[in-house]
Amino acid sequence: MSGIQTYEVKDENLVEQIRNDAKEAAKELVEVAKLHSKSIVVIGCSTSETLGEQVGSHSVPEVGKAILAGLQSVFDPLGIYIAAQCCEHLNRAIIIEREAVPHAEIVNVVPQPKAGGSFATACYAAFKEPVALEHIKADAGIDIGGTLIGMHLKEVAVPLRLKQRHIGKAFLVAARTRPKFIGGERAHYDESLKSGYPV
């Protein structure tokens, strides 16, 4: 970790573009995944990849804040919770609002740009009452820069191809979840169920 530094972005237009990219991805995810109040969306984010650098090499707090601002502009008014996935130095722990997980077992860690990542650090600073968890099962997710969010999604995860394919220079992968189909060939299914709730 001694070789990891934090960096600043001089180009304000780039930071604004990143914020807008995140906003557009969030808007599309809400629509395609049929998210609703109290849905939880796990976000894995490499600010290094967002700037075209190798994951873990260029932690940029300003970019983490811009991505959070873009996502919150869509999710907050709808009552959707962000679950920020920390980097592998914190075993991909989750930072989330306490009210989203009132009965969860919390753990004690405060993310930093060099241990947790700039996005998780921004979330910890911005949330009203942030807590850290080792595990969560989210309703949907956005992976910014190949951070591998699958371990924090409910079964069954369904990959989504959003029109917004990048945030900054980082490739974006999204997913929604659905209840498991059970019962075999004679069973009938309620196609309105998304993330376990009727819509």
C-alpha positions in Angstrom: 0.0 0.0 0.0 3.0 2.3 0.4 3.1 2.9 -3.4 -0.6 4.1 -3.5 -1.0 7.9 -3.5 -4.1 10.1 -3.7 -4.4 12.4 -6.7 -6.2 15.5 -7.7 -8.1 16.2 -10.9 -7.4 19.7 -12.3 -10.1 19.5 -15.1 -13.4 20.6 -13.6 -15.2 19.6 -16.8 -14.0 16.0 -16.4 -15.3 15.9 -12.8 -18.7 17.2 -14.0 -18.8 14.7 -16.8 -18.1 11.9 -14.3 -20.9 13.2 -12.1 -23.3 13.3 -15.0 -22.3 9.8 -16.2 -23.1 8.4 -12.7 -26.4 10.3 -12.7 -27.4 8.8 -16.1 -26.4 5.3 -15.1 -28.5 5.6 -11.9 -31.5 6.9 -13.8 -31.4 4.0 -16.2 -30.8 1.4 -13.5 -33.9 2.6 -11.6 -36.0 2.2 -14.7 -34.7 -1.1 -16.0 -34.4 -2.8 -12.6 -37.7 -1.5 -11.3 -36.2 -0.1 -8.1 -38.4 1.4 -5.4 -38.2 3.0 -2.0 -35.9 0.9 0.3 -34.2 -0.9 -2.5 -30.5 -1.3 -1.9 -28.0 -0.8 -4.7 -24.4 -2.0 -4.2 -21.8 0.3 -5.9 -18.3 -0.9 -6.6 -16.1 1.9 -7.8 -12.5 2.3 -8.8 -11.7 6.0 -9.1 -8.4 5.0 -10.7 -10.2 3.2 -13.6 -12.6 6.2 -13.9 -9.5 8.2 -14.9 -8.1 5.6 -17.2 -5.5 4.3 -14.7 -5.0 0.8 -13.3 -7.4 -0.2 -10.4 -5.8 0.7 -7.0 -3.2 3.0 -8.4 -4.7 6.5 -8.5 -7.2 7.0 -5.6 -9.0 10.3 -6.3 -11.3 11.6 -3.5 -12.7 14.3 -5.7 -13.9 11.7 -8.2 -15.4 9.5 -5.5 -17.4 12.5 -4.3 -18.5 13.4 -7.8 -19.8 9.8 -8.5 -21.6 9.8 -5.2 -23.3 13.2 -6.0 -24.5 11.9 -9.3 -25.9 8.7 -7.8 -27.5 10.5 -4.9 -29.2 13.0 -7.1 -31.3 10.1 -8.5 -31.5 7.6 -5.6 -32.1 9.9 -2.6 -35.4 11.4 -3.8 -36.7 7.8 -4.4 -35.6 6.5 -1.0 -33.1 4.1 -2.5 -30.0 3.2 -0.4 -26.5 3.1 -1.7 -24.3 0.2 -0.3 -20.7 1.3 -1.1 -18.3 -1.6 -1.6 -14.9 -1.0 -0.1 -11.8 -2.2 -2.0 -10.2 -5.6 -1.3 -7.9 -4.2 1.4 -11.1 -4.1 3.6 -12.3 -7.4 2.2 -14.9 -5.6 0.1 -16.8 -4.5 3.2 -20.0 -2.4 2.8 -20.7 1.1 3.9 -24.4 1.9 4.2 -26.9 4.0 6.2 -27.7 2.4 9.5 -31.5 2.9 8.9 -31.3 0.6 5.8 -30.0 -2.3 7.9 -31.3 -1.8 11.4 -30.8 -5.5 12.5 -27.5 -6.2 10.7 -24.3 -7.1 12.5 -22.0 -4.1 12.0 -18.2 -4.2 12.0 -15.8 -1.4 13.0 -13.8 0.2 10.2 -13.6 3.6 8.7 -12.6 3.6 5.0 -9.8 5.8 3.8 -8.8 6.5 0.2 -5.9 4.1 0.5 -7.8 1.4 2.4 -11.4 1.2 1.4 -11.3 3.5 -1.6 -12.2 7.0 -2.4 -15.9 6.2 -3.2 -16.5 4.4 0.1 -14.7 7.1 1.9 -17.0 9.7 0.3 -20.0 7.7 1.3 -18.8 7.4 4.9 -18.4 11.2 5.1 -21.7 12.0 3.4 -24.1 9.5 5.0 -26.2 10.6 8.0 -25.3 7.5 10.1 -22.9 5.3 8.2 -22.1 1.7 9.3 -19.8 -1.0 8.0 -21.0 -4.5 7.2 -19.1 -7.6 6.1 -22.0 -8.8 3.9 -25.2 -7.6 2.3 -27.6 -8.9 -0.3 -28.5 -6.0 -2.6 -31.3 -5.7 -5.0 -29.2 -4.3 -7.8 -25.7 -3.0 -8.5 -23.3 -0.9 -10.5 -19.7 -2.0 -11.0 -17.5 0.9 -12.1 -14.1 -0.3 -13.3 -14.3 -4.1 -12.7 -14.4 -4.2 -8.9 -16.5 -7.4 -8.7 -19.7 -6.7 -6.8 -21.3 -10.2 -7.3 -20.7 -11.3 -3.7 -23.0 -8.6 -2.5 -26.0 -9.2 -4.8 -29.1 -11.3 -4.0 -29.7 -14.5 -5.9 -30.5 -14.5 -8.8 -28.4 -11.7 -10.4 -29.3 -10.7 -13.9 -26.7 -8.7 -15.9 -27.9 -5.4 -17.5 -26.5 -3.7 -20.6 -27.2 0.0 -19.8 -26.9 2.6 -22.6 -24.5 4.5 -20.2 -21.6 2.1 -20.7 -18.9 4.2 -19.0 -18.3 6.5 -16.1 -15.4 8.6 -17.1 -13.1 6.0 -18.7 -14.2 3.1 -16.5 -16.3 0.4 -18.1 -19.6 0.0 -16.3 -21.4 -3.2 -15.6 -24.8 -3.3 -13.9 -27.1 -6.0 -12.6 -30.6 -6.4 -11.1 -31.8 -9.4 -9.2 -35.0 -11.5 -9.3 -36.6 -14.1 -7.2 -35.7 -17.7 -8.0 -38.0 -19.6 -10.3 -39.1 -22.8 -8.7 -41.4 -25.6 -9.6 -40.3 -27.0 -12.9 -42.0 -27.0 -16.3 -45.6 -27.0 -14.9 -45.1 -23.9 -12.8 -46.4 -20.5 -13.7 -44.5 -17.3 -12.7 -45.5 -13.7 -11.8 -43.4 -11.7 -14.2 -44.2 -8.5 -12.3 -41.9 -9.6 -9.4 -38.7 -7.6 -9.5 -36.2 -7.8 -6.6 -38.8 -9.7 -4.6 -41.6 -7.1 -4.7 -44.6 -6.6 -7.0 -44.4 -3.5 -9.1 
